[in-house]
Amino acid sequence: MTILPDDDQGEPEGGGYDAEDWRRLTPFTTAVATLDDVQARRAVFALGDTTDARVLEMELPQPVIWWEEDGEQAAVAVQAEVHTNSEGEIMEVVGLILPDGDAAVALLEDVDLVDDTDPTWRDLVDRAVDGAEAED
């Protein structure tokens, strides 16, 4: 099972999602992800050098607005874990799929959980999809 489903020929599906079909994304919720899970496209990230790793209980997939350096971006959280770093800080980490199909990793504190009716989220998805189509 991959985060972005395969097409009819078993090839990884590209192109991401739009505001109507994001639910087809497959969340990774069964365990803390390993490098094998990331390489098999079942998970977005696998963290090393942390302790006390565990799954963060939250409903996934989950639309979010990600606040990053370049501003706000629409995304869908498909993975959520809690890790303790070497300084003893607890980090709540989410794996995100962006509308163009790219993946990103963010701290939970850097995203706003929304639902798919949120007008800002929908506008950000539409703009990302329109921008990706213009590049093709």
Secondary structure, DSSP 4 states (H G I P E B T S, - for coil): --SSPB-TTSPBP-S---TTTGGGSPPB-SS---HHHHHTTS-S----S-EEEEE----SSEEEEEEETTEEEEEEEEEEEEEE-TTS-EEEEEEEE-TTS-EEEEEGGGEEE--TT-HHHHHHHHHHHHHHHHH-
